[in-house]
Amino acid sequence: MHRRTMLKAMVVTGATAAAAACSTTQSPAAQPAAQPAEGKPSSAPAVKKAPTGTFKVETTKLSLSRGTRALPTTIWRPTTGGPFPLILFSHGLTATPSEYADLITTWAKAGFVVAAPAYPHTAGGVRDFNELDVLNQPADASYVITEVVKRLGNTIDADRIAAAGHSAGGVTTLGMFTGTRDARLRAAVVLAGRQLITTPLEGAATPILFVHGKRDDTVAYVDGRAVYNALTWPKAFLTVTRGNHVASDTELPVIAATSTDFWRWSLYGDEAARSRLKSDATRGGLATFESRLDPTA
């Protein structure tokens, strides 16, 4: 079945299958218990100057497993310097982390470590594909964060952790802010994503950048907008005017520049990057941008 059809079917059936699917997996790794009151901005780490240069990037792989759930994880990271913020990236249905290498490499070159697991039942090439297993992926993602922080040590700034994902990976990313909220997350980027079960995001207010093609025929634009509109946290929305579900070679540089400056602001406190967001997003006339980002968040 084509990934677009599968994701649409998953959206229809996800709510009724949620309880059954989630009950079959182990509990996620324990998260820090203390976090600000509901809806209040998290206390941001001390300002750390964002890198101004471009880093050389190396790619490594970790063999991770959460119980019986194999989570082979590809790491993109600068070859020198650190510690750097960590971004957990989640792929879409039947995709693999390598398919997002251009975007991820852009982030790593700017001074971020990106960890991208291949999920056991939704990645491309898996033997036992199950689109509803996306409901278990937020716990997988939190586990991978824990293991990457542990294994990469001083390479990672554990006070500056974020999540991003495309399509079903966007569903996974939003899932990390509901249910068992991962309190370590300081920011998120949701690419062509939506919520399977409409529920308010929980915990500390966290900046989120949404990116969605106006002509997306897999995850409807209005579904991405619905999450954004309901959100009371600091937020921004990049609309790719003629965009579909997957960014074209022309659109990708706009998305890469905007998301990189979003990371620089949200994870490094770079206010100059925040001021560039609209010009990043609207260059070339390919996209529009709206923002309700609170500079104190």
N, C-alpha and C positions, 0 to 999 in steps of 0.2 A: 504494500500500500504506500502511496506517495506520502512524504512527510507532511504536506499541507493538509491532505485529507485526514491523516492520523491526528494532527493537532486539533482540527475542528471536531473530530469525534471525541477526543479527550476532553475538550471544553464542555461538550454536551453531557458526557457521562461522569466527569470528574467529581462533581458534588456528591453523587450517590455512592461512589466507590471510595470516597475519602477515608471513612472510618475503617473499612475493611483493609484497604491498602496500607494505611499507616500502622495498623495493629500487627502487621507481619514482620516488622523490622525491629532491630535493637534500638534502645533509647540513644539519642545523640549524646556526644561527649558533653560533659557538664560545662556550662558557660559561667562566666563571672556573675555572681548573684546580685551584687549591688549595681543599680542603675538608677538614673534620675526618674522622677515621677512621670507617669503617663503623659505623653504629649509635650514634655519639657525638653529643650535642647540638651544634648549630652554635653558634659564638660569637656571641651576640646583640649587636647594636649597642648603643651606650651608651643608657641610659634617656633617653627624651624624653617629656616630659609630654604626655599625651593631651589634645586639645582638650576643653573643657567645654561650649562653645556649639554651636549648630546653624548650619551654613553654608548660604548660598544656593548653588545648583548650576547650572552651565551645561553644555550638551551640545554637543560638536563632533565632527567626523568626520575621519578620516585615510584617505587612499587608499594602502594598503600592498599590497605584493606580494612573496612569496618566490619568486623566479624567475617561473614562469608561474602560480603559485598566488595569485590575487587574494584579499586579506584586508582588505576595507573594515572599518574599525574605528571603533566609536562610543566616545567618551570622555565619562564623567561626572566632573566635578571641581568642587571648591569655587571660587567666583569670587574669593576673596581668601585671602591667607595662603600658607602652605607653607614649606618643601617637605613633601609628604604621602606616606605609603606608597602603593604601587601594587598594585592587585589585578587580575589577569588573569582575566576571566570567560569561560567557554566554554558555549555554548548546547547544547541537545539536538537530536536529529534533527528535521529539517523545521521547526525553530524559528528565531527571529531574536533578536538582542540586545534589541530593543525590547520583546519579550514579558516580559522580566525587569526592566523599568524600575522598578517599584515597589520591589523588593528592592534593586536597585543604587542607586537614588536615596537610600534610607535610609542605605546605607554612605557615599555621597558627602557627605551632609549631616553625617555624624559626623566627617568629616575624612580621607577616603580618595579617591584617584583610582582610577576603575575603567575599564579598557580592555576592550572586548568585541568581538572580531572576528567577522565572519560567515564561516564556513568554506566553501571553494569547492565542495565536493561533498556537504555535509550540511545546509546552511542551507535554510530555507524559500524556495521559488521558484527554486532553482538549476536550470539546464538539464540538467546532467549529474550527477544524484544517484547517489551510491554510498555506502551505509552503511558499507562496510568502509574507506572513506577516513578514518574516525575514527582509524585506526592511524597516520596521518600528521600528525594534528593536534597532538600534543605538540610537534613541531618547529615547526609554525606558531606555536603559542602562545609558545614561547621567542623566536622571531623578532620577534613583535609586542612583547614586553617590551623587547627590545633597541632597537627603533625608537621606542617611546613614550618610553623614558628619554632617548634621543638628542634627540628632537624637542621634548619638553616641558621639558627642561633643569632649571632650578632649581625647577620645580613638583613634581618627583619626588624623594623621598628614596630613592636607589638602594640603600641598605642595608636597606630595609624593603619587600620585594617578596613577594607571595603569589599563590596561584592558587585559583580556585573554579570550579565547574561543576555543571550539572544533567544527569542522565541520561547521554547520550553525552558531554556536557560533563564529567560526573564521571569517566567513563572516561578522557577526555583529561587531566583534572587528575591522576589517579593515574598516568597514563602519563608525566607529567613527572618522576615520582620513580622511574622504572625505565628501563633502557636508558641513553640519554644523559641522565642526571640533570641537571636545571637547578639548579646549586648556589646560585643566587641566592634560591631560595624559602625563606622563613622560616616559612610557615604555609600551611594549605590548608583549604578547606571543600568537602566532597563531598556534593552533594544528590542523593539517589536514584541513586547511582552504584555501580559494581562494577568489578572487573578482568576484562578479556577473557581474559587469560592469567594464571593464578595464579602469581605469582612474588613473592618478598619485595621490598619497596620498598628502594631503595638510597641510600647516601650518609649525610649527617648526619641525626641524629634531628630530626624536624620536627613540631611540633604539628599535628594534623589533627582537625577537627570533622566528624563524619558526621551527616547528617540524612536520615531515611528513614521513609516511611509504613509502618505495620504491615500495611496492606492493599494495598500496591503490587502491581498485577497486570501491570506491565511489567518492572520490575527487581525481582525477588523480595527481600523484606526479608532473608531468610536469606543472600542473596548479598552484600548490603551488610554484614551482620554478620560474614560470613566474613573480609572484609578487615580489619575492626576487630579481630576476635578474634586474628588472626594478627599484628597490628601490635604491636611492642614500644616504639614511640615514645610520647611524650605524646599523649593522645588523649581524645576525648569523643564520646558518641553521644546524639543527640536522637531519640527514637522518637515519631513522631506517631501516637497510639494508633489513631485511626480514619482515618488519612491514606492516600490513594492516591498515584499517581505525581506528580500536580501538586497543590500546596498550595491549599486553599480560601481564600477571603477571610478566614475566621475564623482559620485556621491561620497564614497568612502573617505577621501581626504578631508571633507567638511566635517564628517562625523568624528574622525580621528582628532582633528584640531580642537573641536569643541569639547569632546570628552576629556582630552588631555588637560586642557585648561581648567575644566571642572575638577579633575583630580588634583591639580596643582592648588586650586583654591581650597577645596574641601579637606584635603589631607595635609597640605603644607601651610595653609593660611595665606596663600599668595593673592592679595587683593588686586594686583595688576592683572593676574590671570582672570579673575572674576570680571574685571572691567572689559576684557577682550571677548567674552563669551558671545555676545550678540554679533560682533563683527566676524568672529570665527564661523558662526552658524549661517550667516546670511551672505557670505562671500560667494560670488558667482550666481547669485539669485536662485540657488537650488533648494533653499530651505527657509523657513521662518522660525522665529525664536521668541518665546515668552518666558519670563522669569519672575519668581517670587522668592528669591534667595535672600535669606536674612544674613547679613554679614557678621552678625554676632553668634550665629548658630555653631 
